[in-house]
Each structure stands twice: as structure tokens, then as C-alpha cells.
Amino acid sequence: MRILITNDDGINAPGLAVLEEIATELAGPSGQVWVVAPAFEQSGVGHCISYTHPTMIAQLGERRFAAEGSPADCVLAGLYDVLDGQHPDLVLSGVNRGNNAGENTLYSGTIGGAMEGALQGVRSIALSQFYGPDNVALENPFEASAAHGAATIRALLEHGTWEGRDYHTFYNVNFPPCPAGDVGEMKVTTQGRRKNTNFAVEPHIAPSGRRFLWIKGGPQHERTGPGTDVEATLDNHISITPMRADLTAHDALAPLREKLG
């Protein structure tokens, strides 16, 4: 199996090292793992592509490259430059430091990398490690994803639905904020919404007297209801959410058509 991996935390992120180990196990002795990851952190860039300026790419080792761009840029670079059009069997994005559940999904570069893989017709999975008081102080906060990542991906490769009529399905996997031994079963979930959690800005004055704004998030442990990704991971389960790039609100089509005649 040939696997292309990327992330949004950057080429030197510990979660990428975890994903490399997972991918190496999945690929097997005769397989290949190719790494094309951002040269610098790209958290929060979503499905951004560097459409208006070029992306520099540098080889750092055998099958290992860093690109000055977003995760989606890295997938494009991997598919059409590094692999020279020979599409891989699987694109993996992550393992993200922190959850990409609920509303975080909409901002996530990790999700953006997997989405681009799906748009290119390649089976793609985004993987993220929820942080919380039960795992943040562990020697390896990625313990849950490291221990259960390969089995989760194998389950999706065996049982997942991948093709769609127009947009292919990709999968958003979140590992719970607990030690590996406390991880429960896999749960198929919908994307939740932390109703009291939004991104906002916080102003600061620099020593130069100039005013800057920092983007800040909200509470990550607010529950979102049964069957959702946040809820499952807070209950120590692995959440798996099937996704597509189609943003149409299908349930609103018929009522709107009726009203507009």
C-alpha cells in the first residue's frame, strides 16, 4: 500500500511522527509512506490553497518533504509533484494536536488535507487527538491515537463507504482525551456543535504601542448531545464522522423552492 500523509501542525510536530508510525504499520514491509507536510504550522487554515502565490517545496529525507503551504497544498504537491501523478492508495492527515470535532471541523487544516484527498478521488482520513486533563500530562499525550490508530483505519478501509455521486466521502476521526487503556469502542457520529463555544478576538498592545488582535477559542469540553463527535470522545470513545465537501443544506431545498415558486 502506498500512503501519503500530511498535517497542519507542521513537519516537526509530534503528532506527525505518530501518524508516520501508524502509516508504516498499515503499509507493511512492501508498502511506501510518503510525507508531505507544511514547513510551518498551518492550524486553522481550513481547506485553503495557495492560489495566488507559489509554494516552495524541499526534500528533507527519503520520501519526506516540507512545503511552504497549507495541508491542501501539501496534498496537491504530493499527488502531482512528489508522486508525479501516481495517486496513493490512501491519504492520512494528522494526527492533530487537539480535537477537530464540532465547530472546529470548519476551521481545521487537518480536515482540509483529507478533504483535498477526497476531491482528488483518493480514500482520505483526518485524525485528531482530543486533549484533556486525563491525557495532557501523559508522557505521550497521543497515546490513545498511537495505540488505536491503525485498527481504526483498518476498520474504515474494510467497512467504509468512499465513493459518492459527485463528492467522495472522507472520514473525520477523533481519539478521546484519555490513556490508551481507557479508550472505549468506535462510535459513528455526526458533527456536533458546542453552542456556547465560538472563536473570538482578544486585543493586545505591543511594546511598540501598536494594537494587535489574537484569535482565541472557547471551552472544548462542553457536551453536544448523543450521537455527536464531541459527546463520543468526552465519553472516551473514538468518534468517526463521514463527511463530504458538499456544503448544500439539502433539507432547505424543497421548502425554499416551494416558497420561491
C-alpha positions in Angstrom: 0.0 0.0 0.0 1.2 3.5 -0.9 0.2 6.1 1.7 0.6 9.9 1.6 0.5 11.7 4.9 0.3 15.3 5.9 -0.9 17.5 8.8 -1.5 21.1 9.8 0.8 21.3 12.9 4.0 21.2 10.7 6.7 18.9 9.6 8.3 18.6 13.0 5.0 18.1 15.0 4.9 15.1 17.4 1.5 14.0 16.0 3.0 13.6 12.5 5.6 11.2 14.0 2.7 9.2 15.5 1.0 9.2 12.1 4.2 8.0 10.4 4.3 5.0 12.7 0.7 4.2 12.1 1.1 4.6 8.3 4.2 2.4 8.3 2.3 -0.4 10.1 -0.6 -0.1 7.6 1.7 0.0 4.5 3.5 -3.1 5.5 7.1 -4.2 4.5 6.3 -3.9 0.8 4.5 -0.6 1.1 5.6 3.0 0.9 4.9 6.0 3.2 5.4 9.5 1.7 5.4 12.6 3.9 4.5 16.0 2.5 3.8 18.3 5.4 3.8 22.1 6.0 7.2 23.7 6.7 5.5 25.8 9.4 2.3 25.4 11.4 -0.9 25.8 9.4 -3.5 25.3 12.1 -6.9 26.9 11.3 -6.3 27.4 7.6 -9.2 25.0 6.7 -9.2 24.0 3.0 -7.1 26.9 2.0 -4.9 26.6 -1.1 -2.1 29.0 -2.1 -3.8 30.0 -5.3 -2.1 33.4 -5.7 1.5 32.7 -4.8 3.9 29.8 -5.4 4.7 27.1 -2.9 8.4 26.2 -2.2 9.0 22.5 -1.5 12.2 20.9 -0.1 13.2 17.3 0.3 14.3 16.6 3.9 14.9 12.8 3.5 13.8 9.7 1.7 10.1 10.1 0.9 9.9 13.2 3.2 9.2 16.7 2.0 8.3 20.0 3.5 6.2 22.6 1.6 5.6 26.2 2.5 1.9 26.0 2.2 -1.4 24.6 3.6 -2.2 20.9 4.2 -4.3 21.0 1.0 -1.3 22.5 -0.8 0.8 19.6 0.6 -1.7 17.0 -0.8 -1.6 18.6 -4.2 2.2 18.8 -4.1 2.3 15.1 -3.0 0.0 13.9 -5.7 1.2 15.9 -8.7 4.9 16.6 -7.9 6.3 14.2 -5.4 4.4 11.2 -6.7 4.3 12.6 -10.2 0.6 11.8 -10.7 0.8 8.2 -9.3 -2.0 8.6 -6.8 -1.6 6.8 -3.5 -4.0 4.2 -2.1 -4.7 6.4 1.0 -4.2 10.0 2.3 -3.9 10.4 6.0 -4.0 13.9 7.7 -2.9 14.4 11.3 -2.5 13.3 14.0 -3.7 16.8 15.0 -2.7 18.2 18.5 -6.2 18.8 19.8 -9.7 17.8 18.7 -11.2 18.5 15.3 -14.8 17.8 16.4 -17.8 20.1 16.5 -17.3 23.5 15.0 -13.6 23.1 15.0 -14.1 20.9 11.9 -14.9 24.0 9.8 -11.6 25.7 10.6 -9.3 22.7 10.6 -6.3 22.4 8.2 -6.2 18.7 9.2 -9.7 18.3 7.7 -8.7 20.4 4.7 -5.9 18.0 3.9 -8.3 15.0 4.0 -10.9 16.9 2.0 -8.5 17.7 -0.8 -7.5 14.0 -0.9 -11.2 13.1 -1.3 -11.7 15.7 -4.0 -8.8 14.1 -5.9 -10.5 10.7 -5.7 -8.3 9.2 -3.1 -9.5 7.5 0.1 -8.8 10.0 2.8 -9.0 10.2 6.6 -8.3 13.0 9.1 -7.1 12.0 12.6 -7.0 14.2 15.7 -6.2 13.7 19.4 -8.5 15.3 21.9 -6.6 16.9 24.8 -8.0 16.9 28.3 -6.9 16.6 32.0 -6.7 12.8 31.7 -4.1 12.8 28.9 -2.4 16.2 28.6 0.1 15.4 31.3 0.9 11.9 30.0 4.5 11.2 28.8 2.8 10.7 25.4 -0.4 12.7 25.1 -1.0 10.9 21.7 -1.1 7.6 23.5 -4.7 6.8 22.5 -4.3 7.6 18.9 -0.9 5.8 18.7 -2.4 2.6 20.2 -5.7 2.6 18.3 -5.0 4.5 15.1 -4.0 1.6 12.9 -7.0 -0.6 13.9 -9.4 2.3 13.4 -8.1 3.0 9.9 -8.2 -0.7 9.0 -11.9 -0.8 10.1 -12.7 2.1 7.8 -10.8 0.6 4.9 -12.8 -2.6 5.3 -16.2 -1.2 6.0 -16.2 2.5 5.0 -18.2 4.0 2.1 -15.8 6.0 -0.1 -17.3 7.0 -3.4 -20.2 9.4 -3.9 -22.1 10.6 -6.9 -20.2 13.8 -7.1 -18.2 14.3 -3.9 -16.4 11.3 -2.4 -16.7 10.6 1.3 -13.8 11.1 3.7 -13.7 10.4 7.4 -13.0 12.6 10.4 -11.6 10.5 13.3 -11.2 12.0 16.9 -9.4 10.0 19.6 -10.6 10.6 23.2 -8.7 12.6 25.8 -7.7 9.6 28.0 -5.0 7.0 28.3 -4.9 4.2 25.7 -6.2 1.6 28.1 -9.3 3.6 28.9 -10.4 4.0 25.2 -13.8 2.5 24.5 -15.3 1.4 21.3 -15.6 3.2 17.9 -18.7 5.3 17.5 -20.1 6.6 14.2 -21.2 10.1 14.9 -22.5 13.4 13.4 -20.7 16.7 13.7 -21.7 18.3 16.9 -22.0 22.0 17.9 -20.7 23.4 21.2 -23.5 26.1 21.5 -21.5 28.3 23.8 -18.2 28.0 22.1 -17.1 30.4 19.4 -13.9 31.8 18.1 -13.3 35.4 19.0 -10.6 38.1 19.2 -8.6 39.5 22.2 -6.8 42.8 21.7 -3.2 43.3 23.0 -0.9 46.3 22.9 2.6 45.5 21.8 5.7 47.2 23.5 5.8 49.4 20.4 2.4 50.7 21.2 0.7 49.0 18.2 -2.5 47.2 18.7 -2.8 43.6 17.7 -5.6 41.0 17.9 -5.2 37.4 18.9 -7.7 34.9 17.8 -8.9 32.8 20.7 -11.1 29.7 21.0 -13.7 28.7 23.6 -14.3 25.8 26.0 -13.7 22.5 24.4 -15.4 20.2 26.9 -19.0 21.4 26.5 -21.2 18.5 25.6 -23.1 18.4 22.3 -25.7 15.7 22.7 -26.0 11.9 22.0 -24.6 10.7 18.7 -22.2 13.6 18.1 -18.5 13.6 17.8 -17.7 15.7 20.8 -20.0 13.7 23.1 -18.5 10.4 22.0 -14.9 11.5 22.6 -15.8 13.0 26.0 -17.2 9.6 26.9 -13.8 8.0 26.0 -14.9 6.6 22.6 -13.3 7.0 19.2 -15.6 9.2 17.1 -15.8 8.5 13.3 -17.7 11.1 11.2 -18.3 10.5 7.5 -18.0 13.8 5.6 -18.3 15.2 2.1 -17.3 18.6 0.6 -20.8 19.3 -0.5 -22.0 22.3 1.6 -25.6 22.3 0.3 -28.3 22.4 3.0 -30.3 19.7 1.4 -33.1 19.9 3.9 -33.7 23.5 3.0 -34.0 23.0 -0.8 -37.7 21.8 -1.0 -39.1 24.5 1.4 -37.2 27.3 -0.4 -38.3 26.0 -3.9 -41.9 25.9 -2.7 -41.8 29.5 -1.4 -40.0 30.9 -4.4 -42.2 29.2 -6.8 
